[in-house]
Amino acid sequence: MPPAPRPLHVLHIVEATLTGTRRHVTDLVLHATPAVLPALAFSNTRADREFTNSLAAFKARGIPLVEVPMYRVFKPLQNFRAGLRLRAHISRTRPQIVHTHGAIAGIIVAPIWGIAWSGAGAATDFVSRHDFSPAMRGRFVAMLLGRDTSTN
């Protein structure tokens, strides 16, 4: 009998911890099949009470959590630091899939792709981004100009 396949390690990265994104990520993490071992890197800079409740449920199930402050408003130094923390976390934990949720999570992760995700011994096998659709380009420009784009 062949050995059982090893579980798939998936790291979800989320800055937008409100409404639809919060519900989507909570469903993905709490309802993962036994073949998937989820982990979550999250930001509490815009979290609502429901997300705080979700974090308690994640902890109760033993889901690895790491808080990485990310900002939707224009804070390049803080978001650069977030990228460095995520890079270190990904290099240390070596998830097979990194799945970003929201524009900021994707934008922060994008610059570290070349280091963390390329070549032999890459930290992960696959990156999936839910961000930066054509409809979001105007919001991204507004964010770069320092306008709050938190309209989830």
Secondary structure, DSSP 8 states (H G I E B T S, - for coil): -------EEEEEEES--SHHHHHHHHHHHHT--TTEEEEEEE--TT--HHHHHHHHHHHHTT--EEE----SSS-HHHHHHHHHHHHHHHHHH--SEEEEESHHHHHHHGGGHHHHSSSTT-S-SEEEEE---GGGHHHHHHHHTT------
